[in-house]
Amino acid sequence: MSFRLAAYAVCIEDGRVLLARHVPPEGESNWTLPGGGVEHGEDPFDAVTREVGEETGCDAVVERLLGVDSRVIPAAERRVPGPLPHQNVGIFYGVRIIGGRLRPEPNGETAESVWTPIADVAHLRRSSLVDIGLALARTVPVTGHVAAVPVGGLIQH
């Protein structure tokens, strides 16, 4: 089984959430939260602000830890093909944008970042990470955990 530890930013302002359009080298684009893999030796707290800067062009500060999500993606459902299942452990932070200007990720897979009304999210082709992050921000569970988000239709792994 492959494994990835990632940190994601849930940036909510005036009823909108900051989403990034991920365009993989192969396959369809989808909307996701700014964030990504934690590098070896890196603190996830630092990783989330680094990823926001790289993907969106904005400066961010962490306001709070929202929670952690762990999911195993069966091999047949992986976006990036592989012979084995993949486990993704995501650490979600409530983040506030403090500066910078939205722009595409230079030499990366984030084509654009957009402030999106939360009510419009349900109509977007998106990563399940978006729904998890919004649920954590909305409910702020004391355990830092929300129920699994079903994948299908507009919601992808």
Residue frames as a rotation matrix with the C-alpha (Angstrom) as fourth column:
MET 1
0.584 0.812 0.000 0.00
0.812 -0.584 0.000 0.00
0.000 0.000 -1.000 0.00
SER 2
-0.413 -0.661 0.627 1.27
0.587 -0.719 -0.372 3.48
0.697 0.214 0.685 -0.83
PHE 3
0.259 0.404 -0.878 0.94
0.947 -0.284 0.148 6.28
-0.190 -0.870 -0.456 1.74
ARG 4
-0.364 -0.343 0.866 0.78
0.488 -0.862 -0.137 10.07
0.793 0.373 0.481 1.70
LEU 5
-0.063 0.281 -0.958 0.64
0.903 -0.392 -0.175 12.61
-0.425 -0.876 -0.229 4.53
ALA 6
-0.439 -0.009 0.899 -0.81
0.639 -0.706 0.305 15.92
0.632 0.708 0.316 3.38
ALA 7
-0.554 0.257 -0.792 -1.91
0.564 -0.584 -0.584 19.25
-0.612 -0.770 0.179 4.87
TYR 8
-0.335 0.558 0.759 -4.92
0.819 -0.226 0.528 21.15
0.466 0.798 -0.382 3.51
ALA 9
-0.974 -0.015 -0.224 -6.11
0.115 -0.892 -0.438 24.74
-0.193 -0.452 0.871 3.97
VAL 10
-0.055 0.987 0.153 -9.76
0.983 0.027 0.180 25.54
0.174 0.160 -0.972 4.55
CYS 11
-0.938 -0.266 -0.221 -9.94
0.285 -0.957 -0.057 29.27
-0.197 -0.116 0.974 3.80
ILE 12
-0.047 0.979 0.198 -13.44
0.972 -0.001 0.236 30.66
0.232 0.203 -0.951 4.34
GLU 13
-0.845 -0.193 -0.499 -14.27
0.307 -0.939 -0.156 34.34
-0.439 -0.285 0.852 3.99
ASP 14
-0.557 0.679 -0.478 -17.62
-0.671 -0.707 -0.223 36.07
-0.489 0.197 0.850 3.51
GLY 15
0.399 0.817 0.416 -19.47
-0.438 0.569 -0.696 32.83
-0.806 0.095 0.585 2.72
ARG 16
0.765 -0.241 -0.597 -16.86
-0.545 0.251 -0.800 31.77
0.343 0.937 0.061 0.16
VAL 17
0.659 -0.611 0.438 -14.18
0.075 0.633 0.771 29.09
-0.749 -0.475 0.463 0.21
LEU 18
0.162 -0.701 -0.694 -10.86
-0.923 -0.356 0.144 29.27
-0.348 0.617 -0.705 -1.61
LEU 19
0.701 0.097 0.707 -10.64
0.092 0.970 -0.224 26.40
-0.707 0.222 0.671 -4.10
ALA 20
-0.276 -0.839 -0.469 -7.84
-0.671 -0.181 0.719 25.39
-0.688 0.514 -0.513 -6.44
ARG 21
0.819 0.514 -0.256 -8.48
-0.528 0.501 -0.686 23.77
-0.224 0.697 0.681 -9.84
HIS 22
-0.087 -0.839 0.537 -6.16
-0.392 0.524 0.756 20.79
-0.916 -0.144 -0.374 -10.06
VAL 23
0.743 0.218 -0.632 -5.22
-0.668 0.189 -0.720 19.77
-0.038 0.957 0.286 -13.60
PRO 24
0.353 -0.632 0.690 -3.37
-0.122 0.700 0.704 16.44
-0.927 -0.333 0.170 -13.57
PRO 25
-0.602 -0.652 -0.461 -1.10
-0.569 -0.055 0.820 15.44
-0.560 0.756 -0.338 -16.45
GLU 26
-0.873 0.406 -0.271 -3.70
0.053 0.630 0.775 12.81
0.485 0.662 -0.571 -17.35
GLY 27
-0.407 0.808 -0.425 -7.42
0.912 0.387 -0.138 12.86
0.053 -0.444 -0.894 -16.71
GLU 28
0.284 0.683 0.673 -10.00
0.554 -0.689 0.466 15.51
0.782 0.241 -0.574 -15.93
SER 29
-0.734 -0.469 0.492 -9.48
-0.067 -0.670 -0.739 18.56
0.676 -0.575 0.461 -13.76
ASN 30
0.280 0.832 -0.479 -11.30
0.701 0.164 0.694 18.94
0.656 -0.530 -0.537 -10.47
TRP 31
0.261 -0.091 0.961 -11.57
-0.439 -0.898 0.035 21.45
0.860 -0.431 -0.274 -7.67
THR 32
0.233 -0.266 -0.935 -9.77
0.759 0.651 0.004 20.87
0.607 -0.711 0.353 -4.40
LEU 33
0.971 -0.027 -0.238 -8.50
0.157 -0.676 0.720 22.70
-0.181 -0.736 -0.652 -1.35
PRO 34
0.439 -0.896 0.067 -5.09
-0.588 -0.342 -0.733 24.35
0.680 0.283 -0.677 -1.47
GLY 35
0.479 -0.347 0.807 -2.63
-0.725 0.363 0.586 21.98
-0.496 -0.865 -0.078 0.10
GLY 36
0.605 -0.286 -0.743 -0.51
-0.481 0.612 -0.628 18.97
0.634 0.737 0.233 -0.56
GLY 37
0.622 -0.371 -0.690 2.14
0.459 0.886 -0.062 16.57
0.634 -0.278 0.722 0.57
VAL 38
0.882 -0.417 0.219 4.18
-0.409 -0.447 0.795 17.12
-0.234 -0.791 -0.565 3.71
GLU 39
0.429 -0.810 -0.400 7.87
-0.427 0.209 -0.880 16.82
0.796 0.549 -0.256 2.87
HIS 40
0.414 -0.365 -0.834 10.18
0.687 0.726 0.024 14.58
0.597 -0.583 0.551 4.93
GLY 41
-0.507 -0.649 -0.568 11.13
0.856 -0.303 -0.418 16.40
0.099 -0.698 0.709 8.13
GLU 42
-0.764 0.275 0.584 8.55
-0.090 -0.941 0.325 19.16
0.639 0.195 0.744 7.53
ASP 43
-0.811 0.571 -0.127 5.95
0.171 0.025 -0.985 20.12
-0.559 -0.821 -0.118 10.12
PRO 44
-0.339 0.753 0.564 2.42
0.936 0.209 0.284 19.87
0.096 0.624 -0.775 8.64
PHE 45
0.457 0.454 -0.765 1.71
0.609 -0.787 -0.103 23.30
-0.649 -0.419 -0.635 10.18
ASP 46
-0.233 -0.642 -0.730 4.44
-0.257 -0.684 0.683 24.77
-0.938 0.347 -0.006 7.97
ALA 47
-0.819 -0.095 0.566 3.50
0.440 0.529 0.726 22.62
-0.368 0.844 -0.391 4.98
VAL 48
0.123 0.965 0.234 -0.01
0.939 -0.037 -0.342 24.04
-0.321 0.261 -0.910 4.72
THR 49
0.606 0.081 -0.791 1.13
0.016 -0.996 -0.090 27.66
-0.795 0.041 -0.605 4.48
ARG 50
-0.539 -0.828 -0.153 3.89
-0.246 -0.019 0.969 26.69
-0.806 0.560 -0.193 2.05
GLU 51
-0.633 0.351 0.691 1.39
0.710 0.618 0.337 24.86
-0.309 0.704 -0.640 -0.16
VAL 52
0.507 0.825 -0.251 -1.07
0.658 -0.559 -0.505 27.78
-0.556 0.091 -0.826 -0.11
GLY 53
0.240 -0.509 -0.827 1.72
-0.348 -0.840 0.416 30.09
-0.906 0.188 -0.379 -1.28
GLU 54
-0.768 -0.603 0.214 2.92
-0.062 0.403 0.913 27.73
-0.637 0.688 -0.347 -4.00
GLU 55
-0.546 0.598 0.587 -0.51
0.806 0.567 0.172 26.91
-0.229 0.567 -0.791 -5.37
THR 56
0.450 0.891 0.061 -2.35
0.886 -0.438 -0.150 30.22
-0.107 0.121 -0.987 -5.04
GLY 57
-0.199 -0.588 0.784 0.25
0.556 -0.726 -0.403 33.00
0.807 0.356 0.472 -4.73
CYS 58
0.520 0.508 0.687 -1.25
-0.263 -0.670 0.694 34.08
0.812 -0.542 -0.215 -1.41
ASP 59
-0.733 -0.670 0.120 0.28
-0.240 0.090 -0.967 34.41
0.636 -0.737 -0.227 2.04
ALA 60
0.358 0.905 -0.230 -1.61
-0.145 0.297 0.944 32.60
0.922 -0.305 0.237 4.78
VAL 61
-0.663 -0.451 0.597 -1.65
-0.683 0.038 -0.730 32.06
0.307 -0.892 -0.333 8.53
VAL 62
-0.466 0.474 -0.747 -3.04
0.391 0.868 0.307 29.06
0.794 -0.150 -0.590 10.35
GLU 63
-0.228 0.474 0.850 -5.84
-0.739 -0.653 0.166 29.97
0.634 -0.590 0.499 12.74
ARG 64
0.076 0.259 0.963 -6.69
-0.871 0.488 -0.062 26.52
-0.486 -0.834 0.263 14.04
LEU 65
-0.967 -0.245 -0.066 -6.42
-0.252 0.900 0.356 22.79
-0.027 0.361 -0.932 13.53
LEU 66
-0.119 0.984 -0.133 -9.76
-0.982 -0.097 0.165 21.53
0.149 0.150 0.977 12.21
GLY 67
0.579 0.337 0.742 -9.14
-0.522 0.853 0.020 17.79
-0.626 -0.399 0.670 12.13
VAL 68
-0.615 -0.785 -0.069 -7.62
-0.648 0.454 0.611 14.76
-0.448 0.421 -0.789 10.45
ASP 69
0.631 0.764 -0.133 -9.02
-0.695 0.481 -0.534 12.47
-0.344 0.430 0.835 7.77
SER 70
-0.602 -0.763 0.235 -7.65
-0.555 0.611 0.564 9.07
-0.574 0.209 -0.791 6.84
ARG 71
0.598 0.800 -0.054 -8.95
-0.589 0.393 -0.706 7.16
-0.544 0.454 0.706 3.84
VAL 72
-0.498 -0.653 0.571 -7.84
-0.027 0.669 0.742 4.12
-0.867 0.354 -0.351 1.90
ILE 73
0.237 0.496 -0.836 -8.45
-0.867 -0.281 -0.412 4.34
-0.439 0.822 0.363 -1.83
PRO 74
0.515 -0.013 0.857 -8.82
0.148 0.986 -0.074 0.96
-0.844 0.165 0.510 -3.54
ALA 75
-0.527 -0.840 0.128 -6.34
0.231 0.004 0.973 0.34
-0.818 0.543 0.192 -6.36
ALA 76
-0.371 0.448 0.813 -9.12
0.928 0.220 0.302 0.33
-0.043 0.866 -0.497 -8.98
GLU 77
0.681 0.732 0.021 -10.30
0.731 -0.682 0.031 3.81
0.037 -0.006 -0.999 -7.90
ARG 78
0.017 -0.763 -0.646 -6.94
0.576 -0.520 0.631 5.58
-0.817 -0.383 0.431 -7.76
ARG 79
0.883 0.201 -0.424 -6.57
-0.155 -0.728 -0.668 8.68
-0.443 0.656 -0.612 -9.93
VAL 80
0.053 -0.925 -0.377 -2.89
-0.998 -0.040 -0.043 7.92
0.025 0.379 -0.925 -10.31
PRO 81
0.714 0.333 -0.616 -2.80
-0.420 0.908 0.004 4.29
0.561 0.256 0.787 -11.46
GLY 82
-0.377 -0.826 0.419 -1.13
-0.903 0.227 -0.364 1.82
0.205 -0.515 -0.832 -9.19
PRO 83
-0.354 0.202 -0.913 -1.34
-0.151 0.951 0.269 -1.87
0.923 0.233 -0.306 -8.39
LEU 84
-0.610 0.042 -0.792 -1.99
0.732 0.414 -0.542 -1.35
0.305 -0.909 -0.283 -4.67
PRO 85
0.604 0.794 -0.066 -4.46
0.733 -0.521 0.437 0.61
0.313 -0.312 -0.897 -2.54
HIS 86
-0.446 -0.699 0.559 -3.36
0.382 -0.713 -0.588 4.08
0.810 -0.049 0.585 -1.40
GLN 87
0.289 0.494 -0.820 -3.80
0.957 -0.152 0.246 5.61
-0.003 -0.856 -0.517 2.05
ASN 88
-0.290 -0.297 0.910 -4.06
0.296 -0.932 -0.210 9.39
0.910 0.208 0.358 2.30
VAL 89
0.069 0.249 -0.966 -3.90
0.990 -0.139 0.034 11.02
-0.126 -0.958 -0.256 5.74
GLY 90
-0.149 -0.021 0.989 -4.98
0.485 -0.873 0.054 14.65
0.862 0.488 0.141 5.50
ILE 91
-0.389 -0.010 -0.921 -4.52
0.857 -0.370 -0.358 17.25
-0.337 -0.929 0.153 8.21
PHE 92
0.089 0.568 0.818 -7.00
0.749 -0.580 0.321 20.11
0.657 0.584 -0.476 7.78
TYR 93
-0.623 -0.355 -0.698 -6.32
0.722 -0.605 -0.337 23.61
-0.303 -0.713 0.632 9.06
GLY 94
0.704 0.710 0.017 -8.52
0.692 -0.682 -0.236 26.69
-0.156 0.178 -0.972 9.24
VAL 95
-0.404 -0.912 0.071 -6.39
0.866 -0.355 0.353 29.24
-0.296 0.204 0.933 7.39
ARG 96
0.680 0.540 -0.496 -6.74
0.362 -0.835 -0.414 32.98
-0.638 0.102 -0.763 6.79
ILE 97
0.211 -0.564 0.798 -5.29
0.923 -0.155 -0.354 34.72
0.323 0.811 0.488 3.73
ILE 98
0.449 -0.115 -0.886 -3.26
0.572 -0.725 0.384 37.77
-0.686 -0.680 -0.260 4.75
GLY 99
0.144 -0.428 -0.892 -1.71
-0.532 -0.794 0.295 38.92
-0.835 0.432 -0.342 1.48
GLY 100
-0.750 -0.498 0.435 -0.57
0.137 0.527 0.839 38.12
-0.647 0.689 -0.327 -2.01
ARG 101
-0.126 0.675 -0.727 -2.57
-0.896 -0.392 -0.209 37.84
-0.426 0.625 0.654 -5.21
LEU 102
0.418 0.368 0.831 -4.31
-0.055 0.923 -0.381 34.81
-0.907 0.114 0.406 -6.70
ARG 103
0.080 -0.425 -0.902 -2.41
-0.990 -0.138 -0.023 33.32
-0.115 0.895 -0.431 -9.65
PRO 104
0.874 0.149 -0.463 -1.87
-0.266 0.943 -0.199 29.92
0.407 0.297 0.864 -11.29
GLU 105
0.683 -0.669 0.294 0.85
-0.048 0.360 0.932 27.72
-0.729 -0.650 0.214 -9.84
PRO 106
0.353 -0.625 -0.696 4.06
-0.934 -0.279 -0.223 28.25
-0.055 0.729 -0.682 -11.82
ASN 107
-0.425 -0.576 -0.698 5.16
-0.694 0.703 -0.158 24.92
0.582 0.418 -0.698 -13.34
GLY 108
-0.867 0.162 0.471 2.55
-0.299 0.587 -0.752 23.08
-0.398 -0.793 -0.461 -11.29
GLU 109
-0.802 0.593 0.063 -0.80
0.523 0.648 0.554 21.38
0.288 0.478 -0.830 -11.57
THR 110
-0.104 0.774 -0.625 -2.94
0.715 -0.379 -0.588 24.17
-0.692 -0.508 -0.513 -10.09
ALA 111
-0.369 0.007 0.929 -4.39
0.881 -0.315 0.353 26.06
0.295 0.949 0.110 -13.04
GLU 112
-0.336 0.305 0.891 -6.30
-0.159 -0.951 0.266 28.63
0.928 -0.052 0.368 -11.00
SER 113
-0.715 0.223 -0.662 -7.56
0.699 0.237 -0.675 29.43
0.007 -0.946 -0.325 -7.53
VAL 114
-0.484 0.682 0.548 -10.97
-0.007 -0.630 0.776 31.01
0.875 0.372 0.310 -7.01
TRP 115
-0.904 0.380 0.197 -13.05
-0.267 -0.142 -0.953 32.27
-0.334 -0.914 0.230 -4.11
THR 116
-0.702 0.647 -0.297 -16.21
0.040 0.453 0.891 30.20
0.711 0.614 -0.344 -4.55
PRO 117
-0.144 0.723 0.675 -19.56
-0.940 -0.314 0.136 30.71
0.311 -0.615 0.725 -2.81
ILE 118
-0.803 -0.197 0.562 -20.02
-0.454 0.813 -0.365 27.74
-0.385 -0.548 -0.742 -0.48
ALA 119
0.157 0.957 0.243 -23.52
-0.374 0.285 -0.882 27.20
-0.914 0.047 0.403 -1.89
ASP 120
0.575 0.040 -0.817 -22.00
-0.818 0.001 -0.575 26.64
-0.022 0.999 0.033 -5.37
VAL 121
-0.437 -0.866 0.243 -19.55
-0.858 0.482 0.176 23.92
-0.270 -0.131 -0.954 -4.26
ALA 122
-0.092 0.475 0.875 -22.16
-0.179 0.856 -0.484 21.14
-0.979 -0.201 0.007 -4.55
HIS 123
0.867 0.492 -0.073 -22.35
-0.119 0.064 -0.991 21.74
-0.483 0.868 0.115 -8.31
LEU 124
0.340 -0.840 -0.424 -18.59
-0.940 -0.296 -0.167 21.40
0.015 0.456 -0.890 -8.93
ARG 125
0.759 -0.336 -0.557 -16.55
0.174 0.930 -0.324 18.35
0.627 0.149 0.764 -9.92
ARG 126
0.357 -0.548 0.757 -14.40
-0.815 -0.579 -0.035 18.21
0.457 -0.604 -0.653 -6.80
SER 127
-0.553 -0.617 -0.561 -12.18
-0.087 0.712 -0.697 16.19
0.829 -0.337 -0.447 -4.55
SER 128
0.399 0.669 -0.627 -13.78
0.554 0.369 0.746 14.63
0.731 -0.645 -0.223 -1.49
LEU 129
-0.496 -0.694 -0.522 -11.25
0.852 -0.275 -0.445 16.74
0.165 -0.666 0.728 0.44
VAL 130
-0.752 0.284 0.595 -13.41
-0.141 -0.951 0.276 19.82
0.644 0.123 0.755 -0.20
ASP 131
0.295 0.953 -0.069 -16.44
-0.191 0.130 0.973 18.25
0.936 -0.274 0.220 1.47
ILE 132
0.267 -0.290 -0.919 -14.36
0.849 0.522 0.082 16.95
0.456 -0.802 0.386 4.37
GLY 133
-0.761 -0.649 -0.013 -12.75
0.595 -0.689 -0.413 20.37
0.259 -0.322 0.910 4.95
LEU 134
-0.509 0.651 0.563 -16.08
-0.376 -0.757 0.535 22.20
0.774 0.061 0.630 4.80
ALA 135
0.495 0.693 -0.525 -17.68
0.173 0.513 0.841 19.69
0.852 -0.507 0.134 7.20
LEU 136
-0.092 -0.620 -0.779 -14.80
0.957 0.161 -0.241 20.14
0.275 -0.768 0.579 9.65
ALA 137
-0.909 -0.267 0.320 -15.03
0.219 -0.959 -0.179 23.94
0.355 -0.092 0.930 9.41
ARG 138
-0.191 0.937 0.293 -18.82
-0.359 -0.344 0.868 23.90
0.914 0.060 0.402 9.83
THR 139
0.688 0.597 -0.412 -19.01
0.057 0.521 0.852 21.48
0.723 -0.610 0.324 12.77
VAL 140
-0.111 -0.856 0.505 -15.58
-0.708 -0.288 -0.645 21.82
0.698 -0.429 -0.574 14.44
PRO 141
0.750 0.452 -0.483 -15.96
-0.058 0.772 0.633 18.38
0.659 -0.447 0.605 16.04
VAL 142
0.658 -0.485 0.575 -14.16
-0.730 -0.228 0.644 17.96
-0.181 -0.844 -0.505 19.34
THR 143
0.581 -0.428 0.692 -12.69
0.198 0.899 0.391 14.71
-0.789 -0.090 0.607 18.04
GLY 144
-0.169 -0.640 -0.750 -11.37
-0.646 -0.502 0.575 16.39
-0.744 0.582 -0.328 14.86
HIS 145
-0.953 -0.122 0.278 -13.08
0.082 0.780 0.621 13.72
-0.293 0.614 -0.733 12.76
VAL 146
-0.133 0.936 -0.327 -16.13
-0.875 -0.266 -0.405 13.69
-0.466 0.233 0.854 10.49
ALA 147
0.391 0.379 0.839 -17.91
0.004 0.911 -0.413 10.76
-0.920 0.165 0.355 8.87
ALA 148
-0.611 -0.626 0.485 -16.50
0.424 0.259 0.868 9.44
-0.668 0.736 0.107 5.61
VAL 149
-0.065 0.526 -0.848 -17.59
-0.669 -0.654 -0.354 11.35
-0.741 0.544 0.394 2.52
PRO 150
0.356 0.219 0.908 -19.05
0.394 0.846 -0.359 9.04
-0.847 0.486 0.215 -0.14
VAL 151
-0.592 -0.607 -0.530 -17.28
-0.331 -0.417 0.847 9.24
-0.735 0.677 0.046 -3.50
GLY 152
-0.411 0.459 0.788 -19.24
0.832 0.541 0.119 9.26
-0.372 0.704 -0.605 -6.75
GLY 153
0.688 0.680 0.254 -20.88
0.719 -0.593 -0.362 11.63
-0.096 0.431 -0.897 -9.18
LEU 154
0.746 -0.376 0.549 -19.17
-0.059 -0.859 -0.509 15.01
0.663 0.347 -0.663 -8.89
ILE 155
0.642 -0.506 0.576 -17.14
-0.730 -0.176 0.660 13.92
-0.232 -0.844 -0.483 -5.82
GLN 156
0.638 -0.535 -0.553 -13.82
-0.134 0.630 -0.765 12.24
0.758 0.562 0.331 -6.66
HIS 157
0.675 -0.547 -0.495 -10.94
0.727 0.380 0.572 10.81
-0.125 -0.746 0.654 -4.64
